[in-house]
Amino acid sequence: MSRASVAIEIDRLSLPLDGSAALGSIGADGNRIGLVVPVQSAVLVRTDDRTELVARPGGAVVLVGQARFAVAARGGGQALVLSSPRAPIESLVGASCSTGCLRDSIMLRAGTRFLIDVDRERESTAVPVRSIDRLLRELIVSVLVGAQEPEPAAPAWLGLFDRAVAHIAGQCTDGSLSTHTLARALNVSPRQLQRAFAANGSTPLREIRRHRAALAGSLLGNRAFAALNVDQISHQCGFRNAADMRRALASQELPSPRELRFAPPRAAAC
């Protein structure tokens, strides 16, 4: 049986501390699609045709039909390589895929955290193998479809509140995100940050919980994450636990996790 017909595969590449490259492959016959996902630090991916692509945490590199590739990171690190047969992915995406970079997105960050969990617990995970295979395939499709959407143009100038909300939107899955870490990332004092939010009728923590609740509602209702239990979803969204997630959903007047999980699927738009 050719590798192209094999189901989803996950490989972990350990990158040498001296910055030299680790070698990988997603199949030599051009019939597989791969995602190279950095685990902690940025990685450089060099393809078979000497194209060089950089993926930072929260992003990924898409590889299509690459017989071999090399991955390196300054100071070492790790990268996950997720690969799948090409034809069913492109059929679901509705377009041909090509090698390139995927920008940082909430869906990709949540997917990366799930991939790390799956990789750590592959031998002991309670999720059925078939469910993982289907889940990972749908995850690849969701990420690739999302990447086709045009990136919104940044305004010429953003105030502190707008910059803070944009940062929260991209980092809300980080469980350590708080008023102080947000202020540090924006190079302002916590008091300045709190004043900017107060002028807009909110607080940094309220905005963080609002974004996490919105993400939780999206993942709980998304079939691509159906194999995750409520506790796992809560951690993917940056909550301490499932109870914390339920309170956040209720505060935003969103349905409970159970209601979101068992909601009938939405009809596809024509």
C-alpha positions in Angstrom: 0.0 0.0 0.0 1.4 3.4 -0.9 1.9 6.0 1.7 -0.5 8.3 -0.1 -3.4 6.0 0.9 -2.4 5.9 4.6 -4.5 7.9 7.0 -3.5 10.9 9.0 0.1 10.8 10.4 1.7 12.9 13.2 5.4 13.1 13.6 7.4 15.1 16.1 10.8 16.5 15.0 13.4 17.3 17.6 15.5 20.1 16.3 19.2 20.2 17.3 20.5 22.9 19.7 23.2 23.9 17.3 20.7 25.1 14.8 21.3 22.3 12.3 18.4 20.8 10.5 16.2 17.8 11.2 15.0 15.9 8.1 11.4 15.0 7.4 9.1 13.7 4.6 5.4 13.5 3.8 5.7 11.1 0.8 7.6 11.1 -2.5 4.6 10.7 -4.9 3.1 14.2 -4.4 -0.2 12.8 -3.1 0.0 14.1 0.5 -0.4 17.5 2.2 1.6 18.3 5.4 1.5 21.0 8.0 4.7 21.8 9.9 3.7 23.4 13.2 6.3 25.0 15.5 5.8 24.0 19.2 7.5 26.8 21.0 9.9 28.8 18.9 10.0 29.9 15.2 11.3 27.3 12.7 12.8 27.6 9.3 11.5 25.0 6.8 13.6 24.3 3.6 11.8 22.4 0.9 13.1 19.9 -1.7 13.4 22.8 -4.2 15.3 25.0 -1.8 12.4 27.3 -0.9 12.8 28.6 2.6 9.7 29.3 4.7 9.4 30.6 8.3 6.7 29.5 10.7 6.3 31.2 14.1 4.3 29.9 17.0 0.6 30.2 16.1 1.4 29.8 12.4 2.4 26.8 10.2 4.0 25.9 6.9 1.9 24.0 4.3 3.8 21.4 2.3 2.3 19.8 -0.8 4.0 16.8 -2.4 7.4 17.3 -0.8 9.5 14.2 -0.9 11.8 15.6 1.7 12.2 18.8 3.7 14.4 20.1 6.5 13.4 22.0 9.7 15.8 24.0 11.9 15.4 26.5 14.8 17.9 28.7 16.4 18.7 27.2 19.8 16.8 24.0 19.0 13.2 23.2 19.6 10.4 20.9 18.3 8.0 20.9 15.4 5.0 18.7 14.8 4.4 17.4 11.2 0.8 16.5 10.4 0.2 14.9 7.0 -2.8 13.6 5.2 -3.8 12.2 1.7 -4.1 15.2 -0.6 -7.2 14.4 -2.6 -9.8 14.4 0.2 -8.4 17.5 1.7 -8.5 19.5 -1.5 -12.0 18.2 -2.2 -13.2 19.5 1.1 -11.3 22.8 0.9 -12.7 23.3 -2.7 -9.4 24.4 -4.2 -5.9 23.1 -5.0 -3.4 23.6 -2.2 0.2 24.8 -2.6 3.3 25.0 -0.4 3.4 28.2 1.6 3.0 29.8 5.0 -0.2 30.0 7.1 -0.6 33.1 9.3 -1.3 33.1 13.0 -5.0 32.4 13.7 -7.1 31.4 16.7 -8.2 28.2 14.9 -4.5 27.3 14.2 -3.4 28.1 17.8 -6.3 25.9 19.2 -5.4 23.2 16.7 -1.7 23.3 17.7 -2.5 22.9 21.4 -4.7 19.9 20.5 -2.0 18.4 18.3 0.5 18.7 21.2 -1.9 17.0 23.5 -2.6 14.2 21.0 1.2 13.7 20.4 1.9 13.5 24.2 -0.9 11.0 24.8 -1.0 9.0 21.6 -0.4 5.7 23.4 -2.8 6.4 26.3 -5.4 8.6 24.8 -9.0 7.6 25.3 -10.1 9.2 22.0 -10.8 6.4 19.5 -8.3 6.1 16.6 -10.9 6.7 14.0 -12.2 9.7 15.8 -8.7 11.2 15.9 -8.2 10.5 12.2 -11.4 12.2 11.3 -10.8 15.1 13.7 -7.3 15.8 12.4 -8.5 15.7 8.8 -11.3 18.2 9.6 -8.8 20.3 11.5 -6.5 20.5 8.5 -9.5 21.5 6.3 -10.6 24.2 8.8 -7.2 25.7 8.9 -6.7 25.8 5.2 -10.2 27.2 4.5 -9.6 29.9 7.1 -6.3 30.8 5.4 -8.1 31.5 2.2 -10.0 34.4 3.8 -8.4 37.8 3.1 -6.4 39.2 6.0 -8.0 42.4 7.2 -5.9 45.5 6.5 -4.6 47.2 9.6 -5.6 50.8 10.0 -2.9 53.4 9.8 -3.2 54.1 13.5 -4.7 52.2 16.4 -5.3 53.5 19.9 -4.3 51.6 23.0 -7.7 50.0 23.4 -7.8 48.8 19.8 -4.3 47.4 20.0 -5.1 45.6 23.3 -8.3 44.1 21.9 -6.3 42.9 18.8 -3.7 41.3 21.0 -6.3 39.6 23.1 -8.0 38.2 20.0 -4.8 36.6 18.9 -3.6 35.4 22.3 -6.8 34.5 24.3 -5.9 30.8 24.2 -2.8 31.5 26.4 -3.9 30.7 29.9 -1.4 33.1 31.4 -2.9 36.1 29.6 -3.8 38.7 32.2 -4.0 42.5 32.7 -0.3 42.6 33.6 1.0 40.3 30.8 -1.2 42.3 28.3 0.2 45.6 29.6 3.8 44.2 29.3 3.2 43.1 25.7 1.9 46.5 24.8 4.7 48.3 26.6 2.3 50.3 28.9 1.5 50.2 32.6 -1.4 48.2 33.9 -3.0 51.5 35.1 -2.8 53.0 31.6 -4.4 49.8 30.2 -7.2 49.8 32.7 -8.0 53.5 32.0 -8.1 52.8 28.3 -10.6 49.9 28.9 -12.6 51.9 31.4 -13.1 54.7 28.8 -14.7 52.0 26.6 -16.9 50.6 29.4 -14.9 47.4 29.9 -11.9 45.9 31.6 -9.0 43.9 30.3 -10.1 40.7 32.1 -13.7 41.1 30.9 -12.5 41.4 27.3 -10.2 38.4 27.7 -13.1 36.3 29.1 -15.4 37.5 26.3 -12.9 36.4 23.6 -12.3 33.0 25.3 -16.1 32.5 25.7 -16.6 33.3 22.0 -13.9 30.8 21.0 -15.3 28.1 23.3 -18.7 28.6 21.7 -17.2 28.2 18.3 -15.2 25.1 19.2 -18.0 23.4 21.1 -20.2 23.8 18.0 -17.6 22.8 15.5 -17.6 19.1 14.3 -13.8 19.3 13.8 -13.5 19.3 17.6 -16.2 16.8 18.4 -13.8 14.2 19.8 -12.6 16.7 22.5 -14.4 16.6 25.8 -15.5 19.7 27.7 -12.4 19.8 29.9 -10.1 19.6 26.9 -12.1 22.4 25.1 -11.8 24.6 28.2 -8.0 24.2 28.2 -7.7 24.9 24.4 -9.5 28.2 25.0 -7.3 29.3 27.9 -9.8 28.6 30.8 -8.6 27.1 34.1 -11.2 24.3 33.9 -14.6 23.5 32.5 -16.5 25.2 35.4 -14.6 28.4 34.6 -15.6 28.1 30.9 -19.3 27.5 31.8 -19.4 30.6 33.9 -17.8 32.6 31.1 -20.4 31.3 28.6 -23.2 32.2 31.0 -21.9 35.7 31.5 -22.0 36.2 27.8 -25.5 34.8 27.6 -24.3 31.9 25.4 -25.7 28.4 25.6 -24.1 25.8 27.9 -21.5 23.4 26.6 -24.1 20.6 26.5 -26.5 22.7 24.5 -23.7 23.8 22.1 -22.5 20.2 21.7 -26.0 18.8 20.9 -27.2 21.7 18.8 -28.4 20.6 15.3 -25.8 21.3 12.6 -26.3 24.5 10.6 -27.4 24.1 7.0 -24.7 24.8 4.5 -25.0 28.1 2.7 -25.6 27.8 -1.0 
